[in-house]
Amino acid sequence: MDFLDDLLEERKARLSQSVLCTYMADARVEPHQRLSFIPAMIFFTMGFQDILSALRDNSDKSALQLSVHRHCDEDAFHWQWYLDDLTVIEHGRRLLRLPAAQALSDVWSPVNHATRETVYHAIHLAKTWQTPFYRMVILRALESTFACFNEPMYRLVEELGMAEHLHYFGRLHQQAEASHASTQLALPAPVYRATEDEHTTASFLVNQVFDAFKRMFDCWYAVGLTGRVLRPAA
């Protein structure tokens, strides 16, 4: 699927300039304040496993679908790391200290709609374009969008000296992603010759995923701006 590389790189360059990604890298803002949006991620992080489930098809034994499953298996448990980090980052602990009814109301509030819509839309794409080729396209788009997020986040966590203490946002996740990439490179790529129509649809799917993530990142940034500067407890 080399034909997608240029589009993915072009969309990554644009998403990396989103207000959220530039905010995380903004040294003029107090570092802990730049983590203030993390509670707003909870619906997406927990819902990502549902997106991965929608991309599975255990009845399909083709090489391309098996490759999709390997990608899904690598990411299926990362939500546990996010929950671990909520107990370490004070912005996360603030969410966990809320009464359950208030916390759930915040997650499903109108201001967080773009986050929920991203999960719903990704599942819709996966269930509408149900071929191994399109599933792999969606996966590549998802991985590319979050690469835009991970780069400034890992730098921020290093700046805070928290890389070893955080799992989802720290070195554990970073090393897991690097290992995942190395494993994929070592495996023979499934051979698949896409038609011109599939090329067109694949570009549509990539743009749909990136557009949804742009709206979600903007949502996280806006929600994070409402938070106070909170420092981790000693």
C-alpha positions in Angstrom: 0.0 0.0 0.0 2.9 2.3 -0.8 0.5 4.6 -2.8 -1.0 5.7 0.5 2.3 6.9 2.0 2.3 10.3 0.5 -1.3 11.0 1.7 -0.5 9.7 5.2 2.6 11.9 5.4 0.7 14.9 4.1 -2.1 14.5 6.6 0.3 13.8 9.5 2.1 17.0 8.7 -1.1 18.9 8.9 -2.4 17.2 12.1 1.0 17.8 13.8 0.2 21.5 13.5 -3.1 21.2 15.3 -3.7 23.3 18.3 -3.4 20.3 20.6 -0.1 19.1 19.3 1.5 22.6 19.3 0.1 23.2 22.8 1.8 20.1 24.1 5.1 21.3 22.7 4.7 25.0 23.9 7.4 25.7 26.4 5.7 28.9 27.4 3.0 26.9 29.1 3.6 25.3 32.5 4.4 21.7 31.8 1.8 20.1 34.1 -0.9 22.4 32.6 -0.1 20.9 29.2 -1.4 17.5 30.6 -4.7 19.0 31.6 -6.7 17.5 28.7 -5.8 13.9 29.6 -9.2 13.1 31.4 -11.0 14.1 28.2 -9.3 11.2 26.4 -11.1 8.5 28.4 -14.0 7.8 26.0 -11.6 7.4 23.1 -9.0 5.4 25.0 -11.6 2.9 26.3 -13.5 2.9 23.1 -10.5 2.1 21.0 -10.8 -1.5 21.8 -14.3 -1.4 20.2 -12.8 0.1 17.1 -10.3 -2.8 17.0 -13.0 -5.3 17.5 -14.9 -3.9 14.5 -11.8 -4.5 12.4 -11.6 -8.2 13.2 -13.0 -11.1 11.2 -12.0 -14.4 12.7 -13.6 -16.3 9.8 -11.2 -14.6 7.3 -7.9 -16.5 7.2 -6.3 -14.4 4.4 -2.8 -13.1 5.0 -4.0 -9.5 5.0 -6.7 -10.1 7.5 -4.2 -12.0 9.7 -1.9 -9.0 9.5 -4.8 -6.8 10.7 -5.3 -9.1 13.6 -1.7 -8.8 14.6 -2.0 -5.0 14.6 -5.1 -5.2 16.7 -3.6 -7.6 19.2 -0.7 -5.2 19.7 -3.0 -2.4 20.8 -5.9 -4.2 22.4 -4.7 -3.8 26.0 -3.3 -0.3 26.0 -6.4 1.1 27.7 -5.2 -0.6 30.9 -2.0 1.6 30.7 -4.2 4.7 30.4 -6.1 3.8 33.5 -2.9 3.3 35.4 -1.7 6.7 34.3 -4.9 8.4 35.5 -3.9 7.4 39.1 -0.5 9.0 38.7 -1.3 12.3 36.9 -3.1 14.7 39.2 -5.5 15.8 36.4 -6.5 12.1 36.2 -6.8 11.7 39.9 -9.1 14.7 40.0 -11.4 12.8 37.5 -11.2 9.6 39.6 -12.2 11.6 42.8 -15.4 12.8 41.3 -18.7 11.2 42.2 -19.4 8.5 39.5 -22.5 10.3 38.3 -20.6 13.6 37.7 -17.6 11.8 36.1 -19.9 10.0 33.6 -21.9 13.1 32.9 -18.6 14.9 32.0 -17.6 12.1 29.7 -21.0 12.2 27.9 -21.4 15.9 28.0 -21.8 18.0 24.8 -18.3 19.5 25.1 -16.9 16.0 24.6 -19.1 15.0 21.7 -16.3 15.1 19.1 -14.4 12.5 21.1 -17.4 10.1 21.2 -18.1 10.8 17.5 -14.6 9.8 16.6 -15.1 6.4 18.1 -18.5 6.0 16.6 -17.3 7.1 13.1 -14.3 4.8 13.1 -16.5 1.9 14.0 -18.9 2.9 11.2 -16.1 3.0 8.7 -14.8 -0.4 9.8 -18.3 -2.0 9.6 -19.1 -0.3 6.2 -16.0 -1.2 4.3 -15.5 -4.8 5.4 -12.6 -6.1 3.5 -9.1 -6.8 4.8 -7.6 -4.2 2.5 -9.9 -1.4 3.8 -9.4 -2.6 7.4 -5.7 -2.3 7.0 -6.1 1.2 5.5 -8.2 2.3 8.5 -5.5 0.8 10.8 -2.7 2.6 9.1 -4.7 5.9 9.3 -5.3 5.3 13.0 -1.7 4.6 13.7 -0.6 7.6 11.7 -2.9 10.0 13.5 -1.7 8.9 16.9 1.9 9.2 15.8 1.2 13.0 15.6 0.0 12.9 19.2 2.7 10.6 20.6 5.7 12.6 19.5 5.0 15.8 21.5 3.5 13.8 24.4 6.7 11.7 24.8 8.8 14.9 24.7 6.5 16.5 27.3 6.7 13.5 29.6 10.5 13.4 29.3 10.6 17.1 30.2 8.6 16.4 33.3 10.8 13.5 34.3 7.8 11.1 34.3 8.7 8.8 31.4 9.5 5.9 33.7 6.5 6.4 35.9 3.8 6.6 33.2 2.7 3.7 31.1 0.4 4.9 28.3 2.1 8.3 28.1 5.6 7.1 29.0 8.4 5.0 27.9 6.5 1.6 28.2 4.1 2.6 25.5 6.9 4.2 23.4 9.0 1.1 23.5 6.0 -1.1 22.7 5.2 1.0 19.6 8.8 0.8 18.5 8.8 -3.0 19.0 5.5 -3.3 17.1 7.0 -1.4 14.2 10.1 -3.5 14.2 8.1 -6.7 14.2 5.9 -5.6 11.3 9.0 -4.7 9.3 10.5 -8.1 9.9 7.4 -9.9 8.7 6.8 -10.4 5.0 4.2 -7.9 3.8 1.0 -9.5 2.5 0.8 -9.1 -1.3 -2.3 -7.3 -2.4 -2.9 -5.4 -5.6 -5.6 -2.7 -5.1 -7.8 -1.6 -7.9 -8.2 2.1 -8.9 -11.5 2.1 -7.2 -10.0 0.8 -4.0 -7.3 3.5 -4.2 -10.0 6.1 -4.3 -11.9 4.6 -1.4 -8.7 4.2 0.6 -7.9 7.9 0.2 -11.5 8.7 1.3 -11.1 6.5 4.4 -7.7 8.1 5.4 -9.2 11.5 5.1 -12.2 10.5 7.1 -10.1 9.2 10.0 -7.8 12.3 10.0 -10.7 14.7 9.8 -12.3 13.0 12.8 -9.1 13.1 14.8 -8.6 16.8 14.0 -12.0 17.5 15.5 -11.2 15.3 18.5 -7.8 16.9 19.2 -9.5 20.3 19.0 -12.0 19.1 21.5 -9.3 17.9 23.9 -7.5 21.2 23.6 -10.6 23.2 24.4 -11.5 21.0 27.4 -8.0 21.1 28.7 -8.0 24.9 28.7 -10.7 24.9 31.3 -8.6 23.0 33.8 -6.4 24.5 36.5 -2.7 24.1 36.8 -2.4 20.9 38.8 0.8 19.4 40.0 1.3 15.7 40.9 1.1 15.0 44.6 4.4 14.3 46.3 
